Amino acid sequence: MTIFGANEIADRGPDDGRLGWTRLVIGLVQGAALLGLYLALENRAWPATVPGLFAPLVLVFAWLPIVLLGAVGRMRLRTLLIWGLTAAALLALMGWWSVTWGVRPSGLNEPLAAPVVFAASAAMLFIAHHLILPADRARRWLAPYPAYFDTAWKAGVQLALSVAFTGAFWLLLFLGAGLFSVIGLNFLRDLLGQEWFSIPVTTLAFSAAVHLTDVKDGLIRGVRTVALMLLSWLMPVMTLITAAFILALPFAGVGRLWDEGYGTSLMLAAAAALIILINAAYQDGEPDGAPPVVLQWAARIAGVLLVPLIGLALWGLALRIGQHGLTPERIIAAACVLVGAVHAVGYAIAAVKPGPWMRPLERTNVIGGVVAVAGVLALFTPLADPARLSVADQMRRLETGQVSAETFDYAFLRFDAGRSGREALDRLAESDDPEIARRAGEAKDVEYRQTLGEPIEGPPVIDVLPGSSALPDDFLSGHPQSHRRANCQVVGDCVAMSRDLDGDGRPEWLVATADRIIVYRQVNGAWREIGAYEVNACRAEGQDARNLLRQDLETERSTIPPLILEGTAIPFSPRPHCWS
């Protein structure tokens, strides 16, 4: 049978120059845009100075051109325009929300969306695109299932080959640079290190690969056929492993699943593997392409096994939430469980329902795709922001007495719940309960998560190097006990010296621990940690930063200059700032 729309692209042939040039222009525009954004970030210039604008732009120019590469020449122009504008708007919203309200990983201080947003938005676009494209080509809201299968799996192979082509292209460039360097010509090596060259060339190579793999449609289908065949024969192996695991579980003890803290993730990963392998065997569901009987029975058994796997994942997640409340990670896991449950129910029905082999799987895949897209959009936009929901749940637990003021996780609000958490911490700092107010106030002033904990009794013990004045009294006592210098409790742990780093006539204090030199400045009458020299980032691992203060140090003049030691510049790392 001819799959719907399968030969439309192949019939164009490799001489469709307009389509090729269109794709190259898309790649060039993407490269130019990403280069401009990179230079803005490097130079701290506009729009990198406006995180709420910069993060959406990065997300849009990272993913939208790839959507356009896959849509041009395949989708009607009107649909392409509507889908392109919608995708751009959704990406912009997700990027803006990530830097203004969302949870950002510790140490991510650039005006960029969190890595999970990049991954989730890519998955959302891939699924949504391959729900829209077949429907547009079929001129109906719900396309025939073979069209969904054909476009999605073909695009997956095409993306993999395009990434591999781009990687091979760069390997050849580096090989060429090495050859020229051997004879003393370094122009190519220097060129490859220039962002104005490397970024646009990468996007152009990728767009060229997409076009080349597109016009060689038969090649892509051949690769896909081989890949699906290999994957389908892995399904009996995974089915056997899963069945053995389920049977052994009552004897080994279900409680041991949650001992390591990642039992839910393992159950979801196993379920995802089974879903992919079942689809590799089912393919487009046409009778003339049905797999051998052994694979058909393995798929039926695997479809039933999805139910206990998702049930175990749900059980483990419910236990964690009941014990410790909601966190953004648990809410995202709950969304994954929901998508898994849709597939588990649908596949189990397909496995036991009489009639054509596993036919209900088709509708399940479409529904599951819609649920996945909706889930991503809800989680990473204001609709169901995990940070906001988690903060509300944790505050409820504190207010109802499920968690005491002493055991409440203030660090979660400070570091793991985004803007919603910080605003909740501000409210707790004004609480009528003195213990809650004290602990929340300390958490607000902590610069790094590892310094937040039980108060350390006694003033810091800091050795002052010869030639420096005595430490000010308020430096030793006028600070929250949770600040990092409070951890200097043993002679020799910390050494300090005073030095006017910025030439303003007022000395800063440099306190060295084993791996960094922390800089303190008096701000509004209080000594504040304003940043650090991360010594091990520039020198060999194991270099003791305390020894550096005992040597003759030079500085390069700047607001807070880098230290120069034996010709090596150790850059100053400013105290992390929240972009939101």
Disulfide bonds with the S-S distance in Angstrom:
Cys488-Cys494 1.94
